[in-house]
């Protein structure tokens, strides 16, 4: 999805510009390889495979399996207000 790729591109670029490093949680926003910024796709696929345990088909540059993190219906990294009210540990309780 182009919209998700654009958002992830901006998120990564801003983090690199102002913090000097990749965001720690960027991989949480990836569902398919099309979500990855085109200019950094190969580099990010490599990181997904090496650091996060995802399976990549390198001949097609496609994600075969990932994320390894179990699915949690209550997980929403954009719901910051609720997380501050309930606490981050509330995610583990559900």
C-alpha positions, 0 to 999 in steps of 0.5 A: 500500500502506497499510503503505508509506505509513505507513512513509514518512509516519513517515520524512518526519515524523521527518526534518522534526521532528529534522533540519528537512528532507526526507530526501534518499533518500525517493524511493527508497522509492516504487514507486507513488503509493499509497506516498505519504502522502495528506496530502502526495501532491500535493506529493511527486508534484510533487517526484518530477516536478521533481527526480527526472524521474518522469512523472506523470499529473496528471489521475489523480494517478498515476505513469506512469514512474519511477524513472529510477535503473536497477534494481539487484538488489543495492540494498537501502537497509535492509541497513546492516550489509552496506553497512558491512562491504562498503562502499557502493562494493560496490553499484556493482561488482555 
